[in-house]
Amino acid sequence: MAIRKVVERQTGVALWRQIADRIRLAISNGDYDAAGMVPPETVLAGEFGVNRHTVRSALAALAEEGLVRAVQGRGTMIERKERVSYPISRRTRFSQGLGRQVKEIGTRLLGHAELRAFGEIATSLGIAPGEPVIELRTVSSGDGRPLSVSSSYYPAARFPRMAEEFEQLHSVTKAFAAHGLDDYVRVSTEIVARHADGDELSKLKLSAGAIVLETHSINADLDGKPVEYSRSCFAADRMKLKIET
């Protein structure tokens, strides 16, 4: 599928950012697979109706993401085209989901806190407003490349040591097991696509204008009682979400 070459002026979105978005989409769609190279700056400038400096800014942003690389005397090479497939099923586990697609999988705890649950968090966990929950903020990676950032919430009454166990075991599944919960299942997942905000750009090492896939998910024990509510953002050019039924 070819990218749409039209850019919109006076929209508040910089032209270089619009061009970067369209080139990123073209790479994801495999439009440049035959050559393995992004078209020359002069060609892109003509297609988008902008000057070469604007195109150069767009390519520089994509290079910061690690998506392309400038090669002396050749042009701009596509550095990474393959996205990691992450299955969402009845039993969704990050490490198992990535399987053999990456050699090294890691989830790092960025911070944790005990909060009072209100609104969506309380509703999703099926607890009364104001009840305490444990919040874990994490970033997950594959082969050293950030793939997702998450904020996850657990009923503090049932999982009081969630932060300590996760910090030691580096696994939600193992932290659950340490509290006596040996199995849990996915109840629901909502997915939306949007532009990454500043915090996500920094943690996922993306450039301005990058797209993320935001998921809101609920996991429950085998009796159907919610045990985890998570808001996660996946780098769209690195991950694809596969719904398995």
ZASEDO-829212 format. One line per 3 residues: number of its first residue (from 0); for each residue y, x, z of N, C-alpha, C. Coordinates in nm, 4 decimals, padded with zeros to 6 digits. Each point is the difference from the previous one (the first is absolute). Layout:
// residues N
NUM) Y:X:Z:Y:X:Z:Y:X:Z ~ ...;
This chain:
// residues 245
0) -00.1196:00.0861:00.0000:00.1196:-00.0861:00.0000:00.1235:00.0889:00.0000 ~ 00.0874:-00.0146:-00.0965:00.1190:00.0831:-00.0105:00.1048:-00.0436:00.1003 ~ 00.0778:00.0966:00.0463:00.1057:-00.0320:00.0945:00.1173:-00.0648:-00.0731;
3) 00.0705:-00.0824:00.0710:00.1207:-00.0620:-00.0546:00.1124:00.1018:00.0073 ~ 00.0641:00.0281:-00.1131:00.0955:00.1096:-00.0075:00.1420:-00.0397:00.0396 ~ 00.0222:-00.1280:00.0284:00.1349:-00.0459:00.0313:00.0333:00.0292:00.1466;
6) 00.1180:00.0575:00.0227:00.0499:00.0161:00.1361:00.1227:-00.0888:00.0163 ~ 00.0212:-00.0453:00.1218:00.1071:-00.0953:00.0259:00.1146:00.0682:00.0738 ~ 00.1178:-00.0113:-00.0566:00.1184:00.0597:00.0594:00.0700:-00.1013:00.0909;
9) 00.0764:00.0527:00.0933:00.0795:-00.0815:00.0928:-00.0882:-00.0940:00.0837 ~ -00.1172:00.0501:00.0385:-00.0890:-00.0778:00.0865:-00.0033:00.0558:00.1415 ~ 00.0643:00.1156:00.0206:-00.0053:00.0645:00.1305:-00.1164:00.0960:00.0136;
12) -00.0901:00.0030:-00.0985:-00.1132:00.0925:00.0002:00.0292:00.1103:-00.1012 ~ 00.0020:00.1232:00.0465:00.0351:00.1130:-00.0866:-00.0902:00.0054:-00.1234 ~ 00.0577:00.0415:-00.1134:-00.0769:00.0057:-00.1241:-00.1177:00.0960:00.0129;
15) 00.0209:00.1158:00.0639:-00.1092:00.0963:00.0123:-00.1158:-00.0584:00.0800 ~ 00.0332:-00.0846:00.0980:-00.1055:-00.0605:00.0814:-00.0785:-00.1014:-00.0827 ~ 00.0697:-00.0790:-00.0824:-00.0691:-00.0952:-00.0863:-00.0924:00.0717:-00.0979;
18) 00.0496:00.1109:-00.0543:-00.0811:00.0767:-00.0958:-00.1205:00.0614:00.0701 ~ 00.0192:00.0527:00.1203:-00.1123:00.0565:00.0755:-00.1058:-00.1065:00.0260 ~ 00.0431:-00.1215:00.0341:-00.0939:-00.1092:00.0241:-00.0823:-00.0301:-00.1255;
21) 00.0662:-00.0031:-00.1151:-00.0691:-00.0334:-00.1237:-00.0947:00.1115:-00.0439 ~ 00.0400:00.1252:00.0191:-00.0891:00.1112:-00.0346:-00.1200:00.0015:00.0951 ~ 00.0249:-00.0271:00.1287:-00.1087:-00.0049:00.0982:-00.1013:-00.1078:-00.0387;
24) 00.0505:-00.1165:-00.0427:-00.0875:-00.1090:-00.0416:-00.0784:00.0383:-00.1250 ~ 00.0664:00.0671:-00.0940:-00.0667:00.0418:-00.1235:-00.1132:00.0977:00.0305 ~ 00.0231:00.0898:00.0944:-00.1049:00.0957:00.0390:-00.1165:-00.0748:00.0633;
27) 00.0309:-00.0960:00.0882:-00.1059:-00.0785:00.0642:-00.0804:-00.0797:-00.1019 ~ 00.0687:-00.0471:-00.1058:-00.0670:-00.0789:-00.1040:-00.0775:00.0860:-00.0985 ~ 00.0176:00.1329:00.0098:-00.0701:00.0892:-00.0914:00.0645:00.0122:-00.1360;
30) 00.1287:-00.0359:-00.0119:00.0677:00.0042:-00.1298:00.0087:00.1404:-00.0582 ~ -00.0001:00.1020:00.0858:00.0165:00.1379:-00.0477:-00.1296:00.0798:00.0081 ~ -00.1132:-00.0667:00.0182:-00.1257:00.0715:00.0216:-00.0376:00.0920:-00.1152;
33) 00.0267:-00.0414:-00.1227:-00.0419:00.0780:-00.1161:00.0624:00.1393:00.0001 ~ 00.1259:00.0071:00.0385:00.0702:00.1283:-00.0002:-00.0056:00.0699:00.1350 ~ -00.0092:-00.0781:00.1064:00.0034:00.0599:00.1330:00.1386:00.0483:00.0360;
36) 00.0981:-00.0366:-00.0825:00.1384:00.0433:00.0206:00.0924:-00.1212:-00.0089 ~ 00.1089:00.0050:00.0753:00.1057:-00.0990:-00.0153:00.0795:00.0361:-00.1258 ~ 00.0454:-00.0969:-00.0790:00.0793:00.0322:-00.1187:00.1192:00.0892:00.0339;
39) 00.0482:00.0793:-00.0962:00.1143:00.0897:00.0242:00.1238:-00.0761:00.0470 ~ 00.0879:00.0690:00.0694:00.1209:-00.0613:00.0539:00.0828:-00.0660:-00.1092 ~ 00.0091:00.0661:-00.1164:00.0810:-00.0571:-00.1087:-00.0583:-00.1329:-00.0489;
42) -00.1325:-00.0078:-00.0057:-00.0661:-00.1232:-00.0438:00.0231:-00.1108:00.1015 ~ -00.0185:00.0321:00.1285:00.0207:-00.0999:00.1046:00.1448:-00.0459:00.0044 ~ 00.0937:00.0947:-00.0163:00.1418:-00.0361:00.0014:00.0308:-00.0989:-00.1113;
45) -00.0586:00.0216:-00.1181:00.0218:-00.0911:-00.1106:-00.0635:-00.1360:00.0242 ~ -00.1214:00.0000:00.0583:-00.0688:-00.1265:00.0242:00.0724:-00.0867:00.1017 ~ 00.0564:00.0649:00.1042:00.0666:-00.0747:00.1063:00.1504:-00.0166:-00.0239;
48) 00.0529:00.0694:-00.1003:00.1426:-00.0107:-00.0287:00.0879:00.0647:00.1051 ~ -00.0442:00.1138:00.0528:00.0764:00.0720:00.1019:00.0098:00.1466:-00.0414 ~ 00.0758:00.0779:00.0770:00.0089:00.1427:-00.0309:-00.1160:00.0773:00.0629;
51) -00.0178:00.1243:-00.0411:-00.1126:00.0809:00.0474:00.0101:00.0282:00.1495 ~ 00.1206:00.0090:00.0520:00.0166:00.0271:00.1431:-00.0618:-00.1124:00.0841 ~ 00.0174:-00.1243:-00.0445:-00.0574:-00.1141:00.0723:-00.1522:00.0057:-00.0027;
54) -00.0558:00.0314:-00.1170:-00.1454:00.0141:-00.0115:-00.0491:00.1140:00.0873 ~ 00.0756:00.1101:00.0010:-00.0394:00.1172:00.0798:-00.0043:-00.0357:00.1488 ~ 00.0943:-00.0817:00.0451:00.0013:-00.0433:00.1408:-00.1237:-00.0843:00.0318;
57) -00.0390:-00.0852:-00.0946:-00.1190:-00.0829:00.0198:-00.1255:00.0860:00.0081 ~ -00.0126:00.0973:-00.0879:-00.1168:00.0880:00.0001:-00.0035:00.0877:00.1253 ~ 00.1183:00.0408:00.0476:00.0059:00.0802:00.1223:-00.0513:-00.0795:00.1193;
60) 00.0339:-00.1302:00.0049:-00.0474:-00.0854:00.1086:-00.1517:-00.0142:-00.0056 ~ -00.0551:-00.0157:-00.1204:-00.1449:-00.0122:-00.0147:-00.0701:00.1312:00.0336 ~ 00.0667:00.1113:-00.0274:-00.0569:00.1310:00.0356:-00.0064:00.0167:00.1510;
63) 00.1004:-00.0530:00.0713:-00.0010:00.0058:00.1464:-00.1175:-00.0777:00.0578 ~ -00.0412:-00.1051:-00.0683:-00.1156:-00.0792:00.0436:-00.1315:00.0697:-00.0321 ~ 00.0060:00.1048:-00.0838:-00.1218:00.0668:-00.0416:-00.0686:-00.0675:-00.1167;
66) 00.0723:-00.0918:-00.0652:-00.0592:-00.0761:-00.1096:00.0058:00.0765:-00.1319 ~ 00.1051:00.0811:-00.0185:00.0141:00.0807:-00.1214:00.0401:00.1420:00.0384 ~ -00.0121:00.0904:-00.0976:00.0368:00.1401:00.0240:00.0584:00.0577:-00.1283;
69) 00.1156:00.0663:00.0131:00.0629:00.0640:-00.1156:-00.0740:00.1291:-00.0327 ~ -00.0389:00.0169:-00.1268:-00.0711:00.1190:-00.0455:00.0877:00.0722:-00.1012 ~ 00.0338:00.1247:00.0285:00.0897:00.0771:-00.0852:-00.0527:00.0057:-00.1432;
72) 00.0846:-00.0407:-00.0924:-00.0353:00.0084:-00.1407:-00.0841:-00.1151:-00.0519 ~ -00.0445:-00.0896:00.0912:-00.0864:-00.1108:-00.0444:00.0617:-00.1366:00.0251 ~ 00.0698:-00.0150:00.1128:00.0586:-00.1289:00.0329:-00.0435:-00.0454:00.1379;
75) -00.0194:-00.1284:00.0156:-00.0346:-00.0576:00.1297:-00.1438:-00.0512:-00.0024 ~ -00.0843:00.0617:00.0818:-00.1415:-00.0335:00.0046:-00.0278:-00.1010:00.1106 ~ -00.0903:-00.0929:-00.0284:-00.0417:-00.0958:00.1021:-00.0937:00.0705:00.0958;
78) 00.0390:00.0040:00.1270:-00.0752:00.0762:00.0988:-00.1155:-00.0805:00.0583 ~ 00.0266:-00.1251:00.0344:-00.1050:-00.0838:00.0581:00.0013:-00.1363:-00.0689 ~ -00.1141:-00.0413:-00.0513:-00.0095:-00.1302:-00.0636:-00.0960:-00.0928:00.0746;
81) -00.0984:00.0590:00.0657:-00.1024:-00.0821:00.0643:00.0492:-00.0557:00.1336 ~ -00.0172:-00.1280:00.0184:00.0297:-00.0638:00.1282:-00.1288:-00.0211:00.0777 ~ 00.0105:00.0118:00.1302:-00.1154:-00.0211:00.0865:-00.0225:-00.1501:00.0158;
84) -00.1238:-00.0429:-00.0167:-00.0339:-00.1415:00.0147:-00.0378:-00.0278:00.1447 ~ 00.0650:-00.1001:00.0590:-00.0254:-00.0350:00.1394:-00.0509:-00.1435:00.0069 ~ -00.1282:-00.0185:00.0298:-00.0559:-00.1361:00.0032:00.0389:-00.0757:00.1262;
87) 00.0364:-00.1249:-00.0181:00.0279:-00.0894:00.1122:-00.1101:-00.1053:00.0009 ~ -00.0805:00.0021:00.1047:-00.1164:-00.0879:00.0066:-00.0163:-00.0532:00.1418 ~ -00.1146:-00.0597:00.0274:-00.0251:-00.0552:00.1336:00.0051:00.1090:00.1067;
90) -00.0497:00.1185:-00.0324:00.0074:00.1140:00.0917:00.0794:00.1105:-00.0669 ~ 00.1309:-00.0004:00.0229:00.0897:00.0967:-00.0619:00.0216:00.1170:00.0955 ~ -00.0399:00.1202:-00.0435:00.0171:00.1217:00.0785:00.0626:00.1044:-00.0908;
93) 00.1054:00.0667:00.0468:00.0741:00.0914:-00.0870:-00.0881:00.1136:-00.0507 ~ -00.0667:00.0707:00.0904:-00.0799:00.1160:-00.0402:-00.1144:-00.0392:-00.0922 ~ -00.0717:-00.1065:00.0356:-00.1111:-00.0441:-00.0829:00.0490:-00.0517:-00.1345;
96) 00.1170:-00.0632:00.0006:00.0538:-00.0560:-00.1233:00.0329:00.1051:-00.1036 ~ 00.0528:00.1137:00.0444:00.0346:00.1069:-00.0942:-00.1242:00.0736:-00.0481 ~ -00.1037:00.0015:00.0852:-00.1276:00.0588:-00.0402:00.0127:00.1415:-00.0519;
99) -00.0575:00.0233:-00.1176:-00.0014:00.1347:-00.0589:00.1157:00.0234:-00.0962 ~ 00.0964:-00.0886:-00.0006:00.1129:00.0161:-00.0918:00.0895:00.1161:00.0404 ~ 00.0024:00.0297:00.1283:00.0766:00.1137:00.0503:-00.0906:00.0826:00.0899;
102) 00.0315:00.1287:00.0115:-00.0836:00.0897:00.0796:00.0368:-00.0058:00.1483 ~ 00.1289:-00.0144:00.0270:00.0465:00.0031:00.1390:00.0817:-00.1252:00.0300 ~ -00.0400:-00.0749:00.1022:00.0678:-00.1224:00.0397:00.0537:00.0174:00.1412;
105) 00.1237:-00.0404:00.0220:00.0573:00.0141:00.1333:00.0972:-00.1111:00.0327 ~ 00.0045:-00.0390:00.1274:00.0981:-00.0964:00.0483:00.0680:00.0602:00.1218 ~ 00.1315:00.0097:-00.0068:00.0773:00.0656:00.1059:00.0831:-00.1023:00.0755;
108) -00.0020:00.0109:00.1320:00.0787:-00.0898:00.0838:00.1442:00.0495:00.0057 ~ 00.0914:-00.0831:-00.0477:00.1418:00.0359:00.0011:00.0657:-00.0374:00.1324 ~ -00.0493:-00.1055:00.0625:00.0578:-00.0454:00.1260:-00.0699:-00.1258:00.0476;
111) 00.0213:-00.0347:00.1257:-00.0607:-00.1215:00.0552:00.0907:-00.0554:00.1085 ~ -00.0192:-00.1268:00.0311:00.0831:-00.0652:00.1022:-00.0701:-00.1261:00.0476 ~ 00.0364:-00.0442:00.1205:-00.0438:-00.1302:00.0480:00.1180:-00.0951:-00.0127;
114) -00.0211:-00.1086:-00.0744:00.1068:-00.0935:-00.0318:-00.0384:-00.1410:00.0441 ~ 00.0984:-00.0881:00.0004:-00.0239:-00.1424:00.0208:-00.0137:-00.0653:-00.1367 ~ -00.1035:-00.0774:-00.0191:-00.0273:-00.0602:-00.1300:00.0788:-00.1292:-00.0191;
117) 00.0675:-00.0085:-00.1128:00.0700:-00.1218:-00.0379:-00.0205:-00.0247:-00.1485 ~ 00.0324:-00.1194:-00.0456:-00.0017:-00.0320:-00.1423:-00.1339:00.0258:-00.0659 ~ 00.0052:00.0701:-00.1128:-00.1180:00.0210:-00.0833:-00.1094:00.0762:00.0737;
120) 00.0375:00.0942:00.0850:-00.1000:00.0794:00.0712:-00.0798:-00.0880:00.0956 ~ 00.0707:-00.0791:00.0818:-00.0682:-00.0883:00.0955:-00.0857:-00.1035:-00.0726 ~ 00.0547:-00.0585:-00.1061:-00.0740:-00.1016:-00.0751:-00.1261:00.0591:-00.0626;
123) 00.0131:00.1174:-00.0608:-00.1140:00.0618:-00.0677:-00.1098:00.0397:00.0968 ~ 00.0376:00.0410:00.1211:-00.0988:00.0405:00.0995:-00.0487:-00.1164:00.0853 ~ 00.0591:-00.1166:-00.0186:-00.0419:-00.1173:00.0746:00.0270:00.0104:00.1488;
126) 00.1121:00.0623:00.0352:00.0361:00.0154:00.1408:00.1334:-00.0686:00.0257 ~ 00.0304:-00.0219:00.1261:00.1244:-00.0669:00.0355:00.1192:00.0924:-00.0212 ~ 00.1140:-00.0522:-00.0435:00.1206:00.0821:-00.0143:00.0328:00.0695:00.1312;
129) 00.0334:00.1282:-00.0117:00.0351:00.0771:00.1186:-00.1144:00.0796:00.0587 ~ -00.1231:-00.0282:-00.0434:-00.1128:00.0782:00.0507:00.0077:00.1425:-00.0539 ~ -00.0482:00.0992:00.0771:00.0105:00.1396:-00.0429:-00.0998:00.0355:-00.1100;
132) 00.0455:00.0846:-00.0915:-00.0863:00.0539:-00.1050:00.0229:00.1505:-00.0086 ~ -00.1003:00.0697:-00.0486:00.0113:00.1432:-00.0269:00.0313:00.0183:-00.1477 ~ 00.1072:00.0714:-00.0287:00.0374:00.0296:-00.1388:-00.0363:00.1444:-00.0319;
135) -00.0700:00.0198:-00.1132:-00.0285:00.1336:-00.0518:00.0680:00.0143:-00.1353 ~ 00.0760:00.1071:-00.0171:00.0637:00.0311:-00.1285:-00.0705:00.1220:-00.0584 ~ -00.0574:-00.0155:-00.1178:-00.0827:00.1054:-00.0575:00.0339:00.0265:-00.1459;
138) -00.0396:00.1175:-00.0474:00.0057:00.0332:-00.1421:-00.1380:00.0519:-00.0386 ~ -00.0546:-00.0527:-00.1094:-00.1326:00.0401:-00.0464:00.0132:00.0771:-00.1305 ~ -00.0866:00.0978:-00.0194:00.0105:00.0871:-00.1168:-00.1371:00.0311:-00.0582;
141) 00.0020:00.0452:-00.1246:-00.1207:00.0450:-00.0676:00.0277:00.1326:-00.0667 ~ -00.0754:00.1018:00.0346:00.0206:00.1350:-00.0527:00.1438:00.0472:00.0215 ~ 00.0547:-00.0351:00.1151:00.1336:00.0446:00.0367:00.1126:-00.0791:-00.0609;
144) -00.0312:-00.1016:-00.0794:00.1028:-00.0817:-00.0655:00.0148:-00.1319:00.0748 ~ 00.1196:-00.0314:00.0523:00.0181:-00.1267:00.0732:-00.0308:-00.1193:-00.0892 ~ -00.0801:-00.0940:00.0524:-00.0390:-00.1176:-00.0762:00.0561:-00.1289:00.0579;
147) 00.0127:-00.0067:00.1329:00.0474:-00.1241:00.0611:00.0609:00.0272:00.1365 ~ 00.0906:-00.0883:00.0392:00.0547:00.0000:00.1360:-00.0241:-00.1388:00.0581 ~ -00.0288:-00.0052:00.1304:-00.0355:-00.1281:00.0611:00.0597:-00.0144:00.1388;
150) 00.0260:-00.1247:00.0359:00.0300:-00.0385:00.1373:-00.1038:-00.1047:00.0369 ~ -00.0814:00.0316:00.1016:-00.1104:-00.0877:00.0381:00.0150:-00.0410:00.1456 ~ -00.0462:-00.1227:00.0309:00.0216:-00.0576:00.1325:-00.1319:-00.0528:00.0556;
153) -00.0205:00.0249:00.1304:-00.1244:-00.0356:00.0673:00.0322:-00.0655:00.1344 ~ -00.0713:-00.1062:00.0391:00.0254:-00.0620:00.1302:-00.0227:00.1018:00.1126 ~ 00.1032:00.0252:00.0786:-00.0092:00.1020:00.1040:-00.0997:-00.0381:00.1088;
156) -00.0169:-00.1290:00.0255:-00.0931:-00.0425:00.1044:-00.1431:00.0386:-00.0347 ~ -00.0333:-00.0020:-00.1270:-00.1364:00.0312:-00.0429:-00.0182:00.1474:-00.0357 ~ 00.1063:00.0623:-00.0513:-00.0096:00.1398:-00.0443:00.1094:00.0844:00.0662;
159) -00.0037:00.0146:00.1313:00.1087:00.0679:00.0711:00.0119:00.1493:-00.0322 ~ -00.1091:00.0629:-00.0420:00.0007:00.1442:-00.0261:00.0008:00.0295:-00.1508 ~ 00.0454:-00.0949:-00.0811:-00.0093:00.0152:-00.1450:00.0699:00.1264:-00.0496;
162) 00.1195:00.0261:00.0478:00.0745:00.1174:-00.0468:-00.0710:00.1291:00.0394 ~ -00.0443:00.0076:00.1250:-00.0659:00.1218:00.0470:-00.1316:00.0246:-00.0733 ~ -00.0782:-00.1067:-00.0195:-00.1281:00.0147:-00.0686:00.0207:00.0381:-00.1465;
165) 00.0986:-00.0609:-00.0653:00.0253:00.0329:-00.1409:00.0474:00.1440:-00.0133 ~ 00.0873:00.0411:00.0901:00.0525:00.1369:-00.0066:-00.1121:00.1021:00.0153 ~ -00.1006:-00.0338:00.0775:-00.1114:00.0912:00.0221:-00.1051:-00.0091:-00.1102;
168) -00.0271:-00.1219:-00.0469:-00.1101:-00.0218:-00.0930:00.0435:-00.0072:-00.1463 ~ 00.1305:-00.0236:-00.0258:00.0555:-00.0078:-00.1358:-00.0674:-00.1095:-00.0827 ~ -00.0374:-00.1087:00.0634:-00.0680:-00.1087:-00.0699:00.0185:-00.1294:00.0766;
171) 00.0442:-00.1048:-00.0686:00.0125:-00.1314:00.0624:-00.1384:-00.0528:00.0372 ~ -00.0967:00.0172:-00.0902:-00.1357:-00.0489:00.0264:-00.0578:00.0633:00.1263 ~ 00.0186:00.1307:00.0159:-00.0519:00.0684:00.1184:00.0785:-00.0388:00.1251;
174) 00.1301:-00.0232:-00.0158:00.0801:-00.0433:00.1145:-00.0425:-00.1391:00.0457 ~ -00.0317:-00.0873:-00.0962:-00.0541:-00.1317:00.0348:-00.1318:00.0160:00.0758 ~ -00.0874:00.0870:-00.0525:-00.1313:00.0202:00.0627:00.0143:00.0494:00.1433;
177) 00.1018:00.0833:00.0256:00.0228:00.0504:00.1346:00.0396:-00.1113:00.0961 ~ 00.0476:-00.1131:-00.0554:00.0353:-00.1173:00.0809:-00.1133:-00.1037:00.0000 ~ -00.1134:00.0344:-00.0606:-00.1139:-00.0918:00.0002:-00.0111:-00.0895:-00.1212;
180) 00.0878:00.0186:-00.0996:-00.0061:-00.0800:-00.1228:-00.0683:00.0827:-00.1090 ~ -00.1212:-00.0366:-00.0347:-00.0786:00.0801:-00.0937:00.0163:-00.0411:-00.1457 ~ 00.0514:-00.1190:-00.0244:00.0147:-00.0439:-00.1385:00.1161:-00.0983:-00.0099;
183) 00.0642:-00.0030:-00.1152:00.1104:-00.0920:-00.0248:00.0105:-00.0235:-00.1494 ~ 00.0638:-00.1097:-00.0399:00.0065:-00.0368:-00.1412:00.1420:-00.0391:-00.0390 ~ 00.0259:00.0100:-00.1305:00.1306:-00.0378:-00.0538:00.0071:-00.1514:-00.0153;
186) 00.1027:-00.0595:00.0574:00.0198:-00.1446:-00.0071:00.0909:-00.0363:-00.1170 ~ 00.1088:00.0750:-00.0166:00.0940:-00.0307:-00.1083:00.0800:00.1231:-00.0374 ~ 00.0461:00.0023:-00.1259:00.0867:00.1068:-00.0500:00.1016:-00.0614:-00.0962;
189) 00.1268:00.0235:00.0246:00.1062:-00.0405:-00.0921:00.0596:00.1263:-00.0617 ~ 00.0277:-00.0048:-00.1315:00.0491:00.1179:-00.0710:00.1253:-00.0350:-00.0793 ~ 00.1037:00.0823:00.0143:00.1211:-00.0133:-00.0819:00.0401:00.1384:-00.0493;
192) 00.0662:00.0042:-00.1139:00.0518:00.1258:-00.0551:00.1511:00.0010:00.0146 ~ 00.0548:00.1147:00.0377:00.1453:00.0128:00.0161:00.0384:00.1471:-00.0055 ~ 00.1321:00.0250:-00.0039:00.0487:00.1368:00.0078:-00.0123:00.0520:00.1431;
195) -00.0339:00.1258:00.0135:-00.0127:00.0619:00.1317:00.1364:00.0139:00.0661 ~ 00.0029:-00.0172:00.1328:00.1257:00.0233:00.0718:00.0108:00.1485:00.0364 ~ 00.1105:00.0372:00.0625:00.0267:00.1409:00.0279:-00.1056:00.0657:00.0858;
198) -00.0463:-00.0702:00.1027:-00.1009:00.0563:00.0893:-00.1321:00.0212:-00.0736 ~ -00.0367:-00.0936:-00.0841:-00.1243:00.0124:-00.0771:00.0109:00.1115:-00.1030 ~ 00.1160:00.0136:-00.0636:00.0195:00.1091:-00.0956:-00.0243:00.1345:00.0672;
201) 00.0523:00.0139:00.1216:-00.0139:00.1264:00.0727:-00.1445:00.0259:00.0408 ~ -00.0645:-00.0978:00.0604:-00.1359:00.0206:00.0520:-00.1038:00.0137:-00.1116 ~ 00.0208:-00.0705:-00.1112:-00.0945:00.0078:-00.1112:00.0388:00.1064:-00.1023;
204) 00.1142:00.0653:00.0229:00.0494:00.1043:-00.0896:00.0180:-00.0537:-00.1416 ~ 00.0741:-00.1109:-00.0083:00.0308:-00.0631:-00.1270:00.1474:00.0169:-00.0314 ~ 00.0365:-00.0216:-00.1252:00.1410:00.0042:-00.0380:00.0560:-00.1415:-00.0034;
207) 00.1316:-00.0102:00.0037:00.0660:-00.1298:-00.0014:-00.0456:-00.0816:-00.1201 ~ -00.0267:-00.1277:00.0238:-00.0452:-00.0874:-00.1074:-00.1505:-00.0170:-00.0078 ~ -00.0738:00.0768:00.0796:-00.1461:-00.0095:-00.0031:-00.0462:-00.1373:00.0499;
210) -00.1117:-00.0454:-00.0528:-00.0563:-00.1296:00.0358:-00.1117:00.0175:00.1028 ~ -00.0039:-00.0891:00.0976:-00.1105:-00.0026:00.0965:-00.0663:-00.1371:-00.0038 ~ -00.1265:-00.0023:00.0368:-00.0744:-00.1236:00.0181:-00.0082:-00.0258:00.1495;
213) 00.0663:-00.1055:00.0455:00.0025:-00.0310:00.1428:-00.1080:-00.1035:00.0305 ~ -00.0827:00.0305:00.1006:-00.1039:-00.0933:00.0410:00.0225:-00.0443:00.1435 ~ -00.0258:-00.1261:00.0270:-00.0030:-00.0546:00.1352:-00.1441:-00.0463:00.0211;
216) -00.0681:00.0596:00.0961:-00.1421:-00.0293:00.0159:-00.0357:-00.0317:00.1449 ~ -00.1037:-00.0795:00.0148:-00.0511:-00.0380:00.1318:-00.1491:00.0300:00.0048 ~ -00.0436:00.0721:00.1031:-00.1409:00.0234:00.0261:-00.0395:-00.0747:00.1268;
219) -00.1250:-00.0453:00.0050:-00.0481:-00.0765:00.1147:-00.1388:00.0468:00.0406 ~ -00.0379:-00.0299:00.1243:-00.1367:00.0298:00.0417:-00.0945:-00.1025:-00.0622 ~ -00.1288:00.0124:00.0263:-00.0975:-00.0863:-00.0661:00.0035:-00.1434:00.0506;
222) 00.0758:-00.0232:00.1075:00.0204:-00.1365:00.0489:00.1250:-00.0634:-00.0606 ~ 00.0696:00.0774:-00.0847:00.1193:-00.0518:-00.0660:00.1289:00.0211:00.0760 ~ -00.0024:00.0718:00.1125:00.1211:00.0238:00.0781:00.0743:00.1215:-00.0567;
225) 00.1276:-00.0141:-00.0379:00.0744:00.1121:-00.0578:00.0076:00.1196:00.0946 ~ -00.0211:00.1185:-00.0568:00.0059:00.1232:00.0794:00.1036:00.0981:-00.0544 ~ 00.0473:-00.0227:-00.1239:00.0959:00.0938:-00.0604:00.0845:-00.0726:-00.1043;
228) 00.1304:00.0256:00.0056:00.0914:-00.0452:-00.1056:00.0723:00.1231:-00.0513 ~ -00.0015:00.0213:-00.1315:00.0593:00.1207:-00.0579:00.0934:-00.0329:-00.1150 ~ 00.1088:00.0755:-00.0055:00.0883:00.0014:-00.1165:-00.0091:00.1395:-00.0596;
231) -00.0506:00.0108:-00.1231:-00.0205:00.1294:-00.0636:00.0715:00.0057:-00.1336 ~ 00.0447:00.1195:-00.0369:00.0628:00.0213:-00.1300:-00.0728:00.1127:-00.0721 ~ -00.0528:-00.0309:-00.1189:-00.0735:00.0959:-00.0812:00.0868:00.0449:-00.1169;
234) 00.0011:00.1299:-00.0290:00.0728:00.0513:-00.1160:-00.0673:-00.0533:-00.1263 ~ 00.0713:-00.0811:-00.0769:-00.0622:-00.0728:-00.1113:-00.0482:00.0916:-00.1118 ~ 00.0630:00.1157:-00.0179:-00.0442:00.0884:-00.1070:-00.1144:00.0905:00.0457;
237) -00.0400:-00.0108:00.1278:-00.1115:00.0792:00.0512:-00.1191:-00.0853:00.0396 ~ 00.0240:-00.1272:00.0232:-00.1038:-00.0896:00.0509:-00.0074:-00.1274:-00.0831 ~ -00.1205:-00.0518:-00.0163:-00.0173:-00.1340:-00.0521:-00.0926:-00.0747:00.0953;
240) 00.0351:-00.1234:00.0296:-00.0739:-00.0804:00.0963:-00.0989:-00.0893:-00.0754 ~ -00.1262:00.0078:00.0396:-00.1048:-00.0736:-00.0679:-00.0563:-00.1055:00.0957 ~ 00.0168:-00.1263:-00.0344:-00.0487:-00.1088:00.0829:-00.1476:-00.0243:-00.0306;
243) -00.0850:00.0160:00.1022:-00.1433:-00.0212:-00.0167:-00.0423:-00.1249:00.0757 ~ -00.0771:-00.0860:-00.0649:-00.0460:-00.1236:00.0643:-00.1524:-00.0035:00.0022;
